[in-house]
Amino acid sequence: MCGIAGFVNREGERATSEEVRRMINTIVHRGPDDEGIHAQGNVGLGMRRLSIIDLSGGRQPIYNEDRSVSIVFNGEIYNFLELRKELESRGHHFYTHTDTEVIVHLYEEMGADCVTRLRGMFAIALYDENRKSLLLARDRLGKKPLYYALHGGRLYFGSEIKTMLAVAPELKAIDSEGVLQFFYYGYVPDPYSAFREIRKLPPGHLAEYRNGEIEVRQYWDVPQYGNHDPGSDDACLEEMEQRLAEAVRIRLISDVPLGAMLSGGVDSSLVVALMAKVSSAPVKTFSIGFPKTDFNELEYARLVAARFGTDHHELVVEPDIAETLNQITGMMEEPFGDSSMIPTYFVSKLARQHVTVALSGDGGDELFAGYDRYIVNWKRRHYNFIPPWIGSLYRDHIYNRLPSGVKGRKLAWNITLPSRDRYLDGLSFLPALHRERTLFSREFVNSARNWADPLRQFERYYDEAPASDQLSRLLYLDTKTYLTADILAKVDRMSMANSLEVRCPILDHEFVGWAAGLPIHYKFRNGTRKFMFKKLAERLGIPSQLLHRRKQGFSMPLVHWMRKELKDGLLPILLEPRTLQRGYFEPHAISTVMDEHFRGVRDRAGLLWILLVFELWHRNFLEAKTSEAPGTSPHLSLQNVLSPGGAVS
């Protein structure tokens, strides 16, 4: 695991080690153990290494026998030993014991299509001197990030945006379309970024850069939904356990200490249960909690830890929320509205005190229909009878004439939409071109009308999903958008800020393909989400108290923060001239939202949170001093956030 960065200059323009080092020095937190640099001709490749496998011999870049192929690589390949045996039988010679070297020789055999043989998580940059081409590739689900930019006849790439800004600060120009996407979804979906010339390489895609041109193509997608019926619940359970157990087992390969994040939910508990079955020593588990009982799942995590005899560590935190937000909004590099980034940061920090690798339960909700919004969408199917003309009449001529505080105003907007659009509206925080125009300045809205509709890409994922039933279409949509650009982006950035590698066995691509193929009644039955996943949890002995309670996740006390800690601290910055002069919002509308929330007239915590993190991103990343690499100093102290009683082991 590491961070990578580099560039291909114009022909005849020499690459220097100093330029590469400036790039990778911004991501030391991703790889504190070592650095590696390749600068030859017009090509520069660099990496920062977090040593996991072959601790003494795995230094990158890695080369083939004649050094015509060089690679820097971020991730883990879990089937590398099988691939190595196959390649050795074909005459390839290895000089390390790393998974990275396997990719080099597999490329010699297959070219860019070598990525189709890799089972794992990865971001790859491989330069072929003979072809004068650079290959960039990202894993199938997007566990590892990879950004790139074409600018001034050069190609830049990196695990984080700041790597490119270190040598090309002019790339910091904001992409208004990316910002608009953030207002809708609370994150910037692939392939967009918040910067005009910087793009994310989408999951399951590779890019080849040659002769000044780049070609991006897809090499993998989620397979057909609902095309494989095991025949019975018992047969489904048997195969599910076998497949998920294998995905867990192959992720236990490590030359450094390893553990698991345990939230107290079904998914992470399943992972811990399967780890415990094959581990010779107690599994190290890590949990985070908050003093407010409504946002504390520690009691459930303790039940799982006791049931499987884990070496359990937990932390109750009461963070200085202002300090925490200022730090984390710089780390994220793009505006990011998922408040669970805060507990993710602190549980990663706790885990890193004991281990270098941790398994997580991410992915279960997207594979097995675990989110509340699937229930909401299912229940609102009864509104499908509403004629389209009535919906158009209300949304086009009535909605904006009603006072913003009228009860049911937004609900009526939502239920009069067609089923697909109803779901997309439910995902949207601040849809500036639709129901939230009054919050934004007229100038911003008028400009936004000339940009791509933020809903269009999501509509396309739904319409073109490899599925016949509606719920499977929603699962595919969320896998392509929310899972990648929110959940996995958050986990990667917060864990790597603490130099911790996180592995996601539920998102093993072979397990994903099998799970997608299950008919929908194995996932959602009679209003019960994760139906067979919960059956597997029962089978493995996970306490029943976990299985039939309200889904919580890393929920945060936003309402409390907005009316207490942040009221006189950070929130007033939303009305400062520095904020309002950016031109996104109507000052009076912002004042009204804050007044309604503070007086308890309406709960506007979610809206205020989005506005606040957006402004803090401007201040803590965009406007950070150029002499400092923005967002590179994750020094929040656990001692500063411990509640009385502190950490318990």
Secondary structure, 3 states (H helix, E strand, C coil): CEEEEEEECCCCCCCCHHHHHHHHHHHHHHCECEEEEEEECCEEEEEEECCCCCCCCCCCCEECCCCCEEEEEEEEECCHHHHHHHHHHCCCCCCCCCHHHHHHHHHHHHHHHHHHHCCEEEEEEEEECCCCEEEEEECCCCCCCCEEEEECCEEEEECCHHHHHCCCHHHHCECHHHHHHHHHHCCCCCCCCCECCEEECCCCEEEEEECCEEEEEECCCCCCCCCCCCCCHHHHHHHHHHHHHHHHHHHHCCCCCEEEECCCCHHHHHHHHHHHHHCCCCCEEEEEECCCHHHCCHHHHHHHHHHCCCEEEEEEECCCHHHHHHHHHHHCCCCCCCCCHHHHHHHHHHHHCCCCEEECCCCHHHHHCCCHHHHHHHHHHHHHHCCHHHHHHHHHHHHHHCCCCCCCHHHHHHHCCCHHHHHHHHHCCCCCCCCCHHHECHHHHHHHCCCCCHHHHHHHHHHCCCCCCHHHHHHHHHHHCHHHHHHHHHHHHHHHCCCCEEECHHHCHHHHHHHHHCCHHHCCECCECCHHHHHHHHHCCCCHHHHCCCCCCCCCCHHHHHHCCCCCCCHHHHHCHHHHCCCCECHHHHHHHHHHHHCCCCCCHHHHHHHHHHHHHHHHHHCCCCCCCCCCCCCCCHHHCEEEEEEEC
